[in-house]
């Protein structure tokens, strides 16, 4: 995880500082490896700390996305959205955070907000099929089956074996598509 990587980088910096022996009166000790100059030791230590600090927002964002998913499973759409909002503050570039907020908004019945977040997730990870499946689910909740078909076809084109295409939610949407005159095998692939 990111926290472990940060800890490892910090330890590397500390060990670099501890393992290198300083020059004594400008003379290198006779035995052992050549010491790093003090400026190089401090630079290595500072770089390790900086690299560790860079990992913090990602770790916080991932934790909050997972908390959002947990709240959704427990049936608290408002808490799921709140956790996803906090994840977006920590990692505004995160497609997973937008997708988590879209899931919460969808569960709360806020279709327009869910659609906007699903589209934001797609714009950040355009090759990720799961975000298009999410968009298809949002469009199904809105009753726009042409948009559902378009989103699911894009998901199948990106990843024909995406496991979420066989989820119970998508299966129910496939049945609804069939009632609206669409062939689920044509939309979701053979064997749906």
C-alpha positions in Angstrom: 0.0 0.0 0.0 1.0 3.6 -0.3 1.5 4.0 3.5 3.9 1.1 3.4 5.8 2.6 0.5 6.1 5.9 2.4 7.4 4.1 5.5 9.9 2.3 3.4 11.2 5.5 1.8 11.4 7.2 5.2 13.4 4.3 6.6 15.7 4.4 3.6 16.4 8.0 4.3 17.1 7.3 8.0 19.3 4.4 7.2 21.3 6.4 4.7 21.9 9.0 7.4 22.8 6.5 10.0 25.0 4.2 7.8 27.2 6.9 6.4 30.1 8.0 8.5 30.9 11.6 8.6 34.4 12.9 7.7 36.5 13.6 10.8 38.5 16.7 10.5 38.2 16.5 6.7 39.9 13.0 6.7 38.1 9.9 5.6 38.4 7.0 8.0 40.8 4.3 6.9 38.3 1.4 7.0 34.8 0.9 5.7 33.0 2.4 2.8 33.6 6.0 1.7 31.2 8.2 3.6 28.5 10.4 2.0 29.2 14.1 2.4 26.7 15.6 4.9 24.9 17.5 2.2 24.3 14.3 0.2 23.0 12.6 3.4 20.6 15.4 4.1 19.4 15.5 0.5 18.7 11.7 0.5 16.8 12.0 3.8 14.8 15.0 2.5 14.0 13.2 -0.8 12.8 10.1 1.1 10.6 12.2 3.3 9.2 14.1 0.3 8.5 10.9 -1.6 6.7 9.5 1.4 4.6 12.6 1.8 3.5 12.4 -1.8 1.9 9.0 -1.0 -0.3 10.4 1.8 -3.2 11.8 -0.3 -3.5 8.6 -2.3 -3.6 6.5 0.8 -6.2 8.8 2.4 -8.3 8.9 -0.8 -8.3 5.1 -1.1 -9.3 4.7 2.5 -12.2 7.1 2.1 -13.4 5.4 -1.2 -13.4 2.1 0.7 -15.3 3.7 3.5 -17.8 5.1 1.0 -18.3 1.6 -0.5 -18.8 0.2 3.0 -21.5 2.8 3.8 -23.3 2.0 0.6 -23.3 -1.7 1.5 -24.8 -0.7 4.9 -27.5 1.2 3.1 -26.4 4.7 4.0 -26.2 6.6 0.7 -25.8 10.0 2.4 -22.7 8.7 4.3 -21.4 7.1 1.2 -21.6 10.4 -0.7 -20.0 12.3 2.2 -17.0 9.9 2.3 -16.6 10.1 -1.5 -16.7 13.9 -1.2 -13.9 13.7 1.3 -12.0 11.3 -1.0 -12.3 13.8 -3.8 -10.9 16.6 -1.6 -7.9 14.4 -0.9 -7.5 13.1 -4.4 -9.4 15.2 -6.9 -7.8 13.3 -9.8 -9.2 10.0 -8.6 -11.7 8.2 -11.0 -12.4 5.8 -8.2 -13.6 8.6 -5.9 -15.9 10.0 -8.6 -17.3 6.5 -9.2 -17.8 6.0 -5.5 -19.7 9.3 -5.3 -21.8 8.3 -8.4 -22.7 5.0 -6.7 -23.8 6.9 -3.6 -25.8 9.5 -5.6 -27.4 6.7 -7.6 -28.5 4.9 -4.4 -29.9 8.2 -3.1 -31.8 8.7 -6.3 -29.9 11.8 -7.5 -29.6 10.7 -11.1 -28.2 13.9 -12.5 -25.4 14.0 -9.9 -24.7 10.3 -10.4 -24.5 10.8 -14.2 -22.1 13.7 -13.8 -19.8 11.8 -11.5 -19.9 8.7 -13.7 -18.9 10.8 -16.7 -16.1 12.4 -14.6 -14.8 8.9 -13.7 -14.9 8.0 -17.4 -13.0 11.1 -18.3 -10.3 10.3 -15.8 -10.0 6.6 -16.8 -11.4 6.3 -20.3 -10.2 2.7 -20.8 -11.9 1.4 -17.7 -15.1 -0.6 -18.5 -16.5 -0.5 -15.0 -17.1 3.2 -15.2 -19.2 2.7 -18.4 -21.2 0.0 -16.7 -21.8 2.4 -13.8 -23.0 5.0 -16.4 -25.3 2.4 -18.0 -26.8 1.7 -14.5 -27.4 5.4 -14.0 -29.0 5.7 -17.4 -31.2 2.7 -16.7 -32.4 4.4 -13.5 -33.2 7.5 -15.6 -35.1 5.3 -18.1 -32.8 6.2 -21.1 -32.3 2.8 -22.6 -30.5 4.1 -25.7 -27.9 5.6 -23.4 -27.8 2.3 -21.5 -27.1 0.4 -24.7 -24.4 2.8 -25.7 -22.7 2.7 -22.3 -22.8 -1.2 -22.1 -21.6 -1.6 -25.7 -18.6 0.7 -24.9 -17.9 -1.4 -21.8 -18.0 -4.6 -23.8 -15.8 -3.1 -26.5 -13.2 -2.1 -23.8 -13.4 -5.4 -21.8 -15.6 -8.2 -23.2 -15.0 -10.4 -20.1 -15.6 -7.7 -17.5 -17.0 -9.5 -14.6 -19.4 -6.7 -13.7 -21.3 -7.3 -16.9 -22.7 -10.5 -15.3 -23.6 -8.8 -12.0 -27.2 -9.1 -10.7 -27.8 -5.4 -11.4 -26.7 -5.6 -15.0 -28.8 -8.9 -15.4 -31.9 -7.0 -14.3 -31.1 -4.2 -16.6 -30.6 -6.7 -19.4 -34.1 -8.0 -18.8 -35.5 -4.5 -18.9 -33.6 -3.9 -22.2 -35.3 -7.0 -23.6 -38.7 -5.7 -22.6 -37.8 -2.4 -24.5 -37.0 -4.3 -27.7 -33.2 -4.7 -27.3 -31.4 -8.0 -27.6 -29.3 -8.4 -24.4 -26.9 -10.7 -26.3 -26.3 -8.0 -28.9 -25.8 -5.4 -26.2 -23.8 -7.3 -23.6 -22.3 -10.0 -25.7 -23.1 -13.6 -26.5 -24.3 -15.8 -23.6 -25.8 -13.0 -21.5 
